[in-house]
Amino acid sequence: MVQTQTISEFDLYSTDRYDVASVEDFRNAKILVAEDSPLDIGILSDALDGMAMLTVTTTAEEALAKAESGVFDLILLDIMIPDMGGFELCRKIKANKRLKDIPVIFITSLDSTESEEKGLGLGAADYITKPFAPDVVRVRVQNQIALARTTRELRKTNEKLALLAVTDPLTGVFNRRQFENLTQGWLTHQNNQDAQSCLLMLDLDYFKAVNDQYGHGAGDAVLRGVTKTWSDTLRSGDVIGRMGGEEFAIFLPSTSKEQAEIIANRLCERTRDTAISFSGQYLSVSVSIGLAICSQGHPPYVELMELADQALYAAKDNGRDRVEINKANVVTPKS
């Protein structure tokens, strides 16, 4: 099934998306403590009481196992922790793809610039020296958790911005530019191979009448509904994009004409059978599809689109709600 994700600009920039309290309220924060001194464990527990949930480990191996099996906002790590030592444990944490973004604060009685420089060089976020000042421990822990959470929110926003740049915000399918990039890349890859690929051009029948009769909100609901139906019908490697308005394109890589015709007719049938709920009523539409065939990367993308478009017009002229194949572009494979 083709996966799509719908992101609107409102969703992306709305302040409602952000849990502001999650940065200021640390009561649900989870902290892994790697410390073997009962006295220091007690001091840390008292300093962070009511502020975070602590998981205490007394060896480096145990701490690594807990980190790998759990979810933590911060790691407090004693440099002299038994087994492998704090520096080596930090190195392993930062080398782990899942753990590397968890901030590590070293706790140590070693008051030397060299050890601090080594720890920070391994990726530690901060250093706290013994004996602990509880207020300093709380502030430094709060700072690192807040920074880590803010960084995660920024990363999520950046990922959504990247997705928004390549998808149609209404339907969640690829936008025209990304569809062209992906399809042209496939055609270039296919140039030296024997496989056929096919391109479908799709246009919803009488879509203007839906907007005129029910309003543009209904039209949007129809576009979202049919693209979901198509995405559920297509295979995982198929590429679907919105070309504009009610016109879409689907690239079927490594697909023969016979296979593509079956897929196209199935899309017609399932579009016809899709009932789209809007304001207490159900709307239905049909789709006309033009099919063009490509062999060994030929014809090139622009010509392939034109041929599929010609077949689409033929489907419209021949009664709509049907598939027409442009056989003119069945290219003889290169010798």
N, C-alpha and C positions, 0 to 999 in steps of 0.2 A: 504494500500500500504506500502510495506517495505521501510523504509527510509534509504538511504545511503548517505555518504558524502565522496568525494574524496579529499585527502590532499596529496600533493607531498612534498618532503623534500625541493625542491626549494621554494615552496610557504611558507613553514614554516620559513625558515631562510633568505629569501631574504630581503634586506633592503628596497626594494620597498614597502613592506607590511606596513611599519611604516610611519605615517604622522608626520615627525619630527617637522614640523612647528606647529603642534597642541600643542606641549609642550612649544614652545618658543613664539608663537603668541597667546595672550589671548583675542584678540578683539572679538572673538565669544564665550567667556566664559559666562556662565549664573550664576549669583550670586543672591541668595535670602537674602534680608536684613530684619531682624526682629528687628526693632528699633522704639521707639515711640517719640523720641526727634527730632523735626523738625531741630534744629540746627545741631545735629550729623548726621542726614540723609543728610543734605546739605554738610557737610564736607566730608562724605564718597563718595557722588556722585561726588564731585569735585576731590577727590583723585583718583577715579577709572574711571574718564571720559576718554572715548576713549579706555579704556582697556578691559571693560567687559560690558555686558548688565545686569542692575540691576532690580530686582523686589522687591519693597518695601512694607513691611507689618508693621502694628503698634500694632498688638496684637499677642499673642502666638497662639490662635485658628486660626486666619487668616493665620499665617505663616505655621502652620501644614497643613492646607487645600491646600495652594499653593504648598507646598512641595510634597504632595501626588498626586496632579493633574498635576504637571509639571516635567521638567527635569532640574536639576541644577548641576553645577560643585562644588559649595561651598555655605555654609550658614554662614552669619555673624549674630551672635545672641547676643542681649543685655541680660545680666543676669536679669535686672529688667523689662523685657518686661511684659506688663499687661496680665491679665488672670491667667495663671498658673505659670508664671515665666520662666526664661531661663533654669534653671537646669532641671525642669520637662519636658520642651519642648525637651531639648537635650536627656533626657532619652527616651522619646517617639520616637524620630527620630532614635536612635540607636537600639530600639526594633523592628523597622519596617524593614522587610527583604529587601524591595526595596530601602529604604532610608539609611540604616545603613552605607553604604560605602561612603556617601557624607561627605567630611570633614567639621567640624564645628569649626569656630573660635569665641570664646567668646569676646565680646566687653563690657567693664565695667569701671565704675569709682571706683570700689572696689579694692583698692590696698592692698590686703591681701593674704598671702601665703595660708591661709585656703580655701578661695574661689577659688583660682587658682587650688589648689590640688583637690578640689571637682569637678571642671569642667573637668579637665584632667582625673579624675577617672571615669567620666561618658562617656568618649570617645571623648571629644573635642580634636582637633588637635593642637590648639594654643590659645593664649590669647593676646588681644590688650587692653591696658588700655587708658582711656581718661585722658587728652585731646590728640587727635590723632596727630601723626606726619605723614603727608601724605606719605612721602617716606617710612616709616616703614610699613604703611598699604599696599602700593603697593607691596613691597618686600615679605611680609608675605603671602599676597593673592596669588601672583605668585608662591611662593614656594609650597603652599598647592595644588593649581590646577595642577601644574606640577607633583607633587608626586602622586596625585590621578590618573592622566591620565597615567602615567608610570605604576602604579600598575594595572590599567585595561588592559593595553597592555600585561603585564607579565601574568596576569590571563588568557587572551585569548590564549597566546602562550602555557601556561601550559595545558589548556583544549585541544588544538590541539595536543600537545605532547601525552596526554593521549589517544586521539582518534587514533592517528597514531600508538600507541602501540597495538591496538586491530583490526585495519582495514588493508585491502590490499590497498596500496597507488595508484595502478592503477585503480581499479574498485570501490573502496569505500565500498565493502562488508567486512564482518568480515574475518580476517586472520585465518589460520588453528588453532592456539592455542586458540583463543577466541571462535571459533566455537565449538571446543572440550569442552571447559569449560562450555559454555552455554548448549550444548546438554547433557553432563553428569549431569549437575545440574537438567535439566528437567527429565532425566531418574530416578535419585534418588528421585525426588519429586513424580514421577509417580509410584514408586514401590509399594505403598500401595493403589493405586487407580485402578479402573476397566478400565479406558480409554485406547484405543490404541493410539500409535503414529507411524509415519512412517518416514523413512529416504530415501532420493533420492540421488543417485550419478549421476552426469551429466558430460559428456565428449563431447566436440565439435568434430564433424566429420570432418576428413581430414583437421584439423587446420594447420598442418605442411605445407600443400600445399599453404595455404594463405600466410604464412610467406615466403615460397620459391618463390612464384610468384610475390607477391606485396611488400614484405619487412616487417620487424618487426613493423614498424609504422602502417601498415595496420592491422597486428595481434592485436596490442594494441587497435586500434579503434574497431575491432570486439569484443574483450573482454569487453570493456566499453559498447558497444552497446547492447550486449546480456544480460549482467548483469542488465542494466537498464530495459530492457524488462522484465526480470524475476522479478525484484523488483516491477515493476508496476503490475505484474500479481498476485504476492503472497499476502497473507493476512498479517495484521499488526503483528501478533504474530509469523509468520514463521521466521526461522533463516537460513540465507544463508551465506556460507563461501567459500573462494577460497582455495582449497587443494594444488594447485600448477599447474603451466602451464595453460592448458585449462581445468583442472578438478575442478569441484565444488561439493559441497554437500548442501543439503537443508533438514533441520529437520522440520517436520510438527507435532507440538504437538497436542494431543487430536484429532487425525484424523484417521478415519477408513481406511481400505484398499481401499474400494470403493471410498471414497472421495479423497484419495491420488492418485488413478489411474486417476481420472478426472483431478486433478491439473497437474499431470505429462504429460498427453496427451495435455493439454492446453499449457503447457510450450513448448512441441515439436512443436505444431502448430504455436505458436507465434514467436518462434525462426526462423522457416522456413519462416515466413512472414516478418521478420525484415530486412529492407534494410538499410545497414550501409554506409553512405557517406564517401568516402576517395579519395582525390586528383581528384575530378571531376567524380568519378565513384561510383557505388553502389555495395557493396559486400553483399553476403548472405551466411549463413551457416545453418547446421542442428545440432541437438543434440541427442545423445543416452542417455537413462536414465535407471538406475537400481533402483528398489524399494524394500525395506525390511520393514517388519512390526515388531513392538515391542508392547508387552502387559505387563502391570504392571511392567515396567522397565526392562523386559527381552526380548531378550538377552542383556547382557551388551554392552557398547558402542563399544569396539574393535570388538567384534563378530558381532554386528549389521553392522558396517562399512564393514566388510569382506563379509557379506551376500549381502549387497547392491552392493558391488564391483563385486561379482559374477554375479549378475543380470545385471549389466552394461556390463560385457564381453559378456553375452548372447545376449544383445541388439546389440552389435557390430557384433557378429557372425551371427546374423539373419537378417542382412541387414542394420543396422544403422537407424537413424532417427525414433526411436521407443522406446516404454517403455516395459521393461520386469520385471516381479514380481518374487522375490524369495519367494516362499510360504513355504519353509522349516522351516522358523523361526516364523510361526504363533503359538505362545506358548499358551498352554491351561492355562487359568487363574487359579491362586492358589485357592484351596478350603478354 
